[in-house]
Amino acid sequence: MVQVPQEPSPALRVQGLSKAFGTVQAAQDVSLTVQAGETLALLGPSGCGKSTVLRGVAGLERLDGGQVEVGGRNVTALPPEARHVGLVFQDYSLFPHLSVLDNVAYGPRMRGARRPDAQARAREVLALVDLSALEARRPAQLSGGQQQRVALARALATASPLLLLDEPLSNLDEKLRAQLRTDLHALFARVEAGVLLVTHDQREALALAHRVAVMRAGRIVQQNTAAEVFARPATAWVASFLGHQNVLPHAEGQALLIPELAVHLGTGPQYTITSNQVTESGETITVAHSLGLLTLHLSPRERNLVHGKSLQLELDSAVMRLIPDDRSPSPS
């Protein structure tokens, strides 16, 4: 009898996860899957429930409903230490009295590894995050970026099938965040674990994730590849949250989405510029178009297209889309 090879279990499968705090429904019927070697960003504004989902997956919150599987194991009823996940919180939660090496070796030690074996594993992952030279230091002797790398190394040292990262870059300045986004992208490509990344930062999600699940008021409102979600937001609220500036009211509960690539400058009719603001990267202007007020960012080269208080432009109707206008009120 020919045996059909089974598909490998995903790193994470969540089905119908729900959690309320009193009368507040923090997460409602959330379902998602993360494959091994894949990064899924759970993206949404503060208070939307994304950290509640992560804490439910980690076992740090008792769920009201739903099921959590990690590496094919049903862990819904298991305590955090039995779920075999690696955790990185935004405050890093490093042990201040332990060296970098012992912080990273802590996970393997708690899972029964002998001290020499745990330290050998810790040195492997410290090399992976480029911190081998700092293994003897204490957390207080490290920069914020170095502490973030130690926290990530500690999660990796457990060899867990799933890594959970809760706003891992939020405590860093913008320059360091940009550098670490690049570093994390390269690192995630080298490890085989699935990664669930919780973030409110659209740039972070787009830079790090293969897929994005957008959350609003406890629910996932759109889920697809990162490129598809950012290029084709399903609703006006999603479009606005993802940074699309030109989401104009239309008729009967619809909004008109005008992406940047729909705007062709220097051709077509001239329209009045109603406001402008010069920035380091160019100029942001508002144009009184017949469809509504358009917000455009002009590069230094494109600023030469401005004629006094007017700008010549035309819109490509084939690129514009009508989408449901759900910006108010929030879904219950």
C-alpha positions as a Python dict, from the first residue, in 0.01 Angstrom:
ca = {
    (1, 'M'): (0, 0, 0),
    (2, 'V'): (141, 337, -105),
    (3, 'Q'): (159, 582, 183),
    (4, 'V'): (82, 943, 103),
    (5, 'P'): (328, 1171, 284),
    (6, 'Q'): (159, 1388, 543),
    (7, 'E'): (182, 1763, 532),
    (8, 'P'): (398, 1894, 817),
    (9, 'S'): (205, 2052, 1102),
    (10, 'P'): (210, 2431, 1111),
    (11, 'A'): (414, 2603, 1379),
    (12, 'L'): (91, 2758, 1508),
    (13, 'R'): (-277, 2705, 1446),
    (14, 'V'): (-531, 2918, 1633),
    (15, 'Q'): (-902, 2850, 1591),
    (16, 'G'): (-1179, 3067, 1735),
    (17, 'L'): (-970, 3230, 2009),
    (18, 'S'): (-1185, 3453, 2231),
    (19, 'K'): (-1109, 3647, 2548),
    (20, 'A'): (-1310, 3907, 2739),
    (21, 'F'): (-1215, 4125, 3034),
    (22, 'G'): (-1542, 4203, 3204),
    (23, 'T'): (-1765, 4361, 2941),
    (24, 'V'): (-1473, 4430, 2703),
    (25, 'Q'): (-1432, 4170, 2429),
    (26, 'A'): (-1056, 4189, 2377),
    (27, 'A'): (-1040, 3908, 2119),
    (28, 'Q'): (-1332, 3753, 1937),
    (29, 'D'): (-1322, 3441, 1721),
    (30, 'V'): (-962, 3491, 1608),
    (31, 'S'): (-826, 3223, 1375),
    (32, 'L'): (-482, 3220, 1214),
    (33, 'T'): (-205, 2985, 1104),
    (34, 'V'): (173, 3028, 1097),
    (35, 'Q'): (381, 2781, 899),
    (36, 'A'): (734, 2676, 996),
    (37, 'G'): (980, 2933, 865),
    (38, 'E'): (705, 3191, 814),
    (39, 'T'): (653, 3527, 985),
    (40, 'L'): (297, 3648, 1041),
    (41, 'A'): (251, 4003, 1168),
    (42, 'L'): (-55, 4067, 1383),
    (43, 'L'): (-95, 4437, 1306),
    (44, 'G'): (-332, 4687, 1460),
    (45, 'P'): (-367, 5001, 1672),
    (46, 'S'): (-317, 5005, 2049),
    (47, 'G'): (-602, 4835, 2233),
    (48, 'C'): (-723, 4626, 1940),
    (49, 'G'): (-652, 4293, 2115),
    (50, 'K'): (-337, 4176, 1937),
    (51, 'S'): (-131, 4137, 2256),
    (52, 'T'): (-422, 3950, 2414),
    (53, 'V'): (-405, 3702, 2126),
    (54, 'L'): (-30, 3656, 2174),
    (55, 'R'): (-68, 3610, 2550),
    (56, 'G'): (-346, 3358, 2486),
    (57, 'V'): (-119, 3163, 2252),
    (58, 'A'): (160, 3174, 2511),
    (59, 'G'): (-70, 3053, 2788),
    (60, 'L'): (-39, 3376, 2986),
    (61, 'E'): (-414, 3444, 2956),
    (62, 'R'): (-687, 3189, 3021),
    (63, 'L'): (-907, 3179, 2711),
    (64, 'D'): (-1285, 3199, 2710),
    (65, 'G'): (-1297, 2990, 2395),
    (66, 'G'): (-1095, 2852, 2106),
    (67, 'Q'): (-805, 2616, 2051),
    (68, 'V'): (-428, 2665, 2022),
    (69, 'E'): (-193, 2416, 1853),
    (70, 'V'): (185, 2456, 1852),
    (71, 'G'): (378, 2226, 1621),
    (72, 'G'): (74, 2001, 1588),
    (73, 'R'): (23, 1970, 1968),
    (74, 'N'): (-299, 2091, 2125),
    (75, 'V'): (-164, 2316, 2402),
    (76, 'T'): (-488, 2495, 2491),
    (77, 'A'): (-500, 2350, 2843),
    (78, 'L'): (-123, 2352, 2907),
    (79, 'P'): (65, 2604, 3124),
    (80, 'P'): (311, 2843, 2953),
    (81, 'E'): (622, 2638, 3037),
    (82, 'A'): (476, 2329, 2867),
    (83, 'R'): (384, 2500, 2539),
    (84, 'H'): (738, 2508, 2396),
    (85, 'V'): (726, 2860, 2258),
    (86, 'G'): (995, 3128, 2260),
    (87, 'L'): (884, 3467, 2395),
    (88, 'V'): (1025, 3815, 2335),
    (89, 'F'): (844, 4098, 2515),
    (90, 'Q'): (884, 4469, 2447),
    (91, 'D'): (1062, 4522, 2783),
    (92, 'Y'): (1287, 4218, 2708),
    (93, 'S'): (1246, 4078, 3067),
    (94, 'L'): (1613, 3987, 3103),
    (95, 'F'): (1746, 3866, 3439),
    (96, 'P'): (1960, 4157, 3566),
    (97, 'H'): (2178, 3939, 3792),
    (98, 'L'): (2275, 3693, 3516),
    (99, 'S'): (2532, 3734, 3242),
    (100, 'V'): (2429, 3747, 2879),
    (101, 'L'): (2539, 3385, 2840),
    (102, 'D'): (2337, 3264, 3138),
    (103, 'N'): (2032, 3465, 3033),
    (104, 'V'): (2036, 3289, 2697),
    (105, 'A'): (2111, 2948, 2850),
    (106, 'Y'): (1819, 2980, 3092),
    (107, 'G'): (1558, 2831, 2856),
    (108, 'P'): (1751, 2514, 2770),
    (109, 'R'): (1836, 2470, 3141),
    (110, 'M'): (1468, 2490, 3236),
    (111, 'R'): (1395, 2222, 2978),
    (112, 'G'): (1643, 1983, 3135),
    (113, 'A'): (1966, 2049, 2949),
    (114, 'R'): (2292, 2010, 3143),
    (115, 'R'): (2474, 2336, 3208),
    (116, 'P'): (2757, 2273, 2955),
    (117, 'D'): (2504, 2177, 2686),
    (118, 'A'): (2282, 2477, 2763),
    (119, 'Q'): (2579, 2713, 2743),
    (120, 'A'): (2695, 2556, 2418),
    (121, 'R'): (2348, 2616, 2271),
    (122, 'A'): (2352, 2971, 2407),
    (123, 'R'): (2685, 3042, 2236),
    (124, 'E'): (2544, 2913, 1906),
    (125, 'V'): (2255, 3160, 1907),
    (126, 'L'): (2465, 3447, 2044),
    (127, 'A'): (2683, 3402, 1737),
    (128, 'L'): (2367, 3410, 1526),
    (129, 'V'): (2272, 3752, 1666),
    (130, 'D'): (2633, 3877, 1660),
    (131, 'L'): (2677, 3906, 2038),
    (132, 'S'): (2946, 3646, 2109),
    (133, 'A'): (3188, 3909, 2237),
    (134, 'L'): (2942, 4028, 2504),
    (135, 'E'): (2854, 3696, 2670),
    (136, 'A'): (3007, 3793, 3007),
    (137, 'R'): (2825, 4126, 3041),
    (138, 'R'): (2515, 4192, 3251),
    (139, 'P'): (2202, 4344, 3089),
    (140, 'A'): (2266, 4684, 3252),
    (141, 'Q'): (2593, 4704, 3058),
    (142, 'L'): (2418, 4670, 2720),
    (143, 'S'): (2252, 4918, 2488),
    (144, 'G'): (1881, 4888, 2410),
    (145, 'G'): (1954, 4723, 2077),
    (146, 'Q'): (2191, 4474, 2239),
    (147, 'Q'): (1933, 4387, 2505),
    (148, 'Q'): (1679, 4325, 2230),
    (149, 'R'): (1921, 4084, 2062),
    (150, 'V'): (1982, 3900, 2390),
    (151, 'A'): (1606, 3859, 2440),
    (152, 'L'): (1574, 3722, 2089),
    (153, 'A'): (1871, 3489, 2141),
    (154, 'R'): (1712, 3359, 2461),
    (155, 'A'): (1395, 3275, 2268),
    (156, 'L'): (1593, 3108, 1990),
    (157, 'A'): (1798, 2902, 2235),
    (158, 'T'): (1495, 2695, 2331),
    (159, 'A'): (1474, 2558, 1972),
    (160, 'S'): (1099, 2615, 1991),
    (161, 'P'): (889, 2563, 1678),
    (162, 'L'): (724, 2900, 1745),
    (163, 'L'): (858, 3245, 1839),
    (164, 'L'): (621, 3505, 1984),
    (165, 'L'): (738, 3868, 1962),
    (166, 'D'): (532, 4141, 2130),
    (167, 'E'): (627, 4487, 1996),
    (168, 'P'): (997, 4391, 2004),
    (169, 'L'): (1130, 4722, 1867),
    (170, 'S'): (894, 4969, 2031),
    (171, 'N'): (1140, 5082, 2302),
    (172, 'L'): (1414, 5176, 2053),
    (173, 'D'): (1476, 5501, 1868),
    (174, 'E'): (1387, 5524, 1501),
    (175, 'K'): (1742, 5488, 1366),
    (176, 'L'): (1801, 5172, 1568),
    (177, 'R'): (1457, 5033, 1478),
    (178, 'A'): (1538, 5072, 1109),
    (179, 'Q'): (1867, 4884, 1152),
    (180, 'L'): (1712, 4606, 1357),
    (181, 'R'): (1427, 4561, 1109),
    (182, 'T'): (1693, 4474, 853),
    (183, 'D'): (1877, 4246, 1097),
    (184, 'L'): (1561, 4064, 1206),
    (185, 'H'): (1454, 4007, 847),
    (186, 'A'): (1785, 3833, 777),
    (187, 'L'): (1769, 3638, 1104),
    (188, 'F'): (1413, 3511, 1052),
    (189, 'A'): (1517, 3385, 708),
    (190, 'R'): (1784, 3167, 875),
    (191, 'V'): (1574, 3003, 1146),
    (192, 'E'): (1315, 2733, 1087),
    (193, 'A'): (1068, 2845, 1353),
    (194, 'G'): (738, 3011, 1278),
    (195, 'V'): (718, 3370, 1403),
    (196, 'L'): (409, 3552, 1531),
    (197, 'L'): (497, 3921, 1549),
    (198, 'V'): (264, 4164, 1729),
    (199, 'T'): (312, 4524, 1620),
    (200, 'H'): (133, 4854, 1565),
    (201, 'D'): (406, 4968, 1321),
    (202, 'Q'): (308, 4928, 956),
    (203, 'R'): (670, 4956, 838),
    (204, 'E'): (775, 4681, 1076),
    (205, 'A'): (501, 4450, 949),
    (206, 'L'): (582, 4514, 584),
    (207, 'A'): (958, 4474, 639),
    (208, 'L'): (946, 4154, 845),
    (209, 'A'): (633, 3955, 764),
    (210, 'H'): (541, 3716, 487),
    (211, 'R'): (175, 3759, 580),
    (212, 'V'): (-17, 4023, 773),
    (213, 'A'): (-336, 3991, 978),
    (214, 'V'): (-491, 4331, 1052),
    (215, 'M'): (-685, 4354, 1381),
    (216, 'R'): (-955, 4599, 1481),
    (217, 'A'): (-1161, 4591, 1800),
    (218, 'G'): (-1079, 4230, 1880),
    (219, 'R'): (-1132, 4086, 1533),
    (220, 'I'): (-912, 4011, 1234),
    (221, 'V'): (-1053, 4225, 954),
    (222, 'Q'): (-809, 4133, 677),
    (223, 'Q'): (-543, 3863, 637),
    (224, 'N'): (-322, 3794, 335),
    (225, 'T'): (34, 3829, 211),
    (226, 'A'): (196, 4149, 329),
    (227, 'A'): (221, 4284, -25),
    (228, 'E'): (-147, 4211, -98),
    (229, 'V'): (-278, 4364, 225),
    (230, 'F'): (-82, 4686, 177),
    (231, 'A'): (-159, 4714, -195),
    (232, 'R'): (-526, 4615, -174),
    (233, 'P'): (-679, 4706, 163),
    (234, 'A'): (-1026, 4557, 196),
    (235, 'T'): (-1197, 4854, 364),
    (236, 'A'): (-1155, 5228, 417),
    (237, 'W'): (-1053, 5177, 780),
    (238, 'V'): (-779, 4930, 683),
    (239, 'A'): (-659, 5162, 406),
    (240, 'S'): (-640, 5460, 641),
    (241, 'F'): (-467, 5261, 914),
    (242, 'L'): (-208, 5130, 667),
    (243, 'G'): (-120, 5486, 568),
    (244, 'H'): (-314, 5541, 246),
    (245, 'Q'): (-373, 5916, 251),
    (246, 'N'): (-633, 5950, -22),
    (247, 'V'): (-939, 5757, 92),
    (248, 'L'): (-1224, 5983, -14),
    (249, 'P'): (-1592, 5956, 84),
    (250, 'H'): (-1814, 5829, -196),
    (251, 'A'): (-2180, 5732, -217),
    (252, 'E'): (-2385, 5480, -16),
    (253, 'G'): (-2130, 5366, 239),
    (254, 'Q'): (-1843, 5344, -10),
    (255, 'A'): (-1504, 5515, -19),
    (256, 'L'): (-1277, 5584, -314),
    (257, 'L'): (-920, 5462, -266),
    (258, 'I'): (-669, 5656, -476),
    (259, 'P'): (-324, 5497, -437),
    (260, 'E'): (-8, 5693, -517),
    (261, 'L'): (43, 5511, -846),
    (262, 'A'): (-293, 5644, -970),
    (263, 'V'): (-159, 6001, -966),
    (264, 'H'): (27, 6126, -1274),
    (265, 'L'): (188, 6466, -1225),
    (266, 'G'): (261, 6717, -1498),
    (267, 'T'): (-22, 6603, -1726),
    (268, 'G'): (-394, 6679, -1740),
    (269, 'P'): (-581, 6976, -1586),
    (270, 'Q'): (-441, 7215, -1327),
    (271, 'Y'): (-582, 7207, -975),
    (272, 'T'): (-548, 7457, -692),
    (273, 'I'): (-306, 7387, -408),
    (274, 'T'): (-487, 7472, -82),
    (275, 'S'): (-203, 7404, 164),
    (276, 'N'): (159, 7295, 166),
    (277, 'Q'): (423, 7190, 416),
    (278, 'V'): (793, 7164, 331),
    (279, 'T'): (972, 6863, 483),
    (280, 'E'): (1326, 6726, 468),
    (281, 'S'): (1224, 6482, 194),
    (282, 'G'): (1021, 6723, -15),
    (283, 'E'): (683, 6889, 21),
    (284, 'T'): (340, 6766, 130),
    (285, 'I'): (54, 6950, -39),
    (286, 'T'): (-325, 6942, -48),
    (287, 'V'): (-490, 6976, -390),
    (288, 'A'): (-854, 7071, -445),
    (289, 'H'): (-941, 6800, -699),
    (290, 'S'): (-1292, 6758, -836),
    (291, 'L'): (-1319, 6423, -651),
    (292, 'G'): (-1216, 6577, -320),
    (293, 'L'): (-907, 6706, -139),
    (294, 'L'): (-599, 6503, -237),
    (295, 'T'): (-289, 6482, -18),
    (296, 'L'): (29, 6441, -222),
    (297, 'H'): (395, 6420, -129),
    (298, 'L'): (626, 6582, -382),
    (299, 'S'): (992, 6493, -400),
    (300, 'P'): (1242, 6781, -446),
    (301, 'R'): (1241, 6707, -821),
    (302, 'E'): (861, 6700, -840),
    (303, 'R'): (835, 7036, -662),
    (304, 'N'): (947, 7189, -990),
    (305, 'L'): (607, 7091, -1132),
    (306, 'V'): (429, 7340, -904),
    (307, 'H'): (321, 7656, -1086),
    (308, 'G'): (246, 7921, -826),
    (309, 'K'): (-55, 7786, -640),
    (310, 'S'): (-152, 7514, -887),
    (311, 'L'): (-40, 7168, -991),
    (312, 'Q'): (-112, 6982, -1312),
    (313, 'L'): (-222, 6623, -1259),
    (314, 'E'): (-451, 6350, -1382),
    (315, 'L'): (-578, 6033, -1214),
    (316, 'D'): (-575, 5681, -1359),
    (317, 'S'): (-928, 5555, -1298),
    (318, 'A'): (-823, 5196, -1371),
    (319, 'V'): (-610, 5194, -1054),
    (320, 'M'): (-864, 5355, -821),
    (321, 'R'): (-1101, 5130, -623),
    (322, 'L'): (-1430, 5157, -440),
    (323, 'I'): (-1417, 4993, -98),
    (324, 'P'): (-1661, 4975, 196),
    (325, 'D'): (-1639, 5283, 419),
    (326, 'D'): (-1630, 5134, 769),
    (327, 'R'): (-1430, 5408, 942),
    (328, 'S'): (-1709, 5490, 1188),
    (329, 'P'): (-1837, 5345, 1406),
    (330, 'S'): (-1597, 5068, 1511),
    (331, 'P'): (-1730, 4714, 1475),
    (332, 'S'): (-1869, 4569, 1797),
}
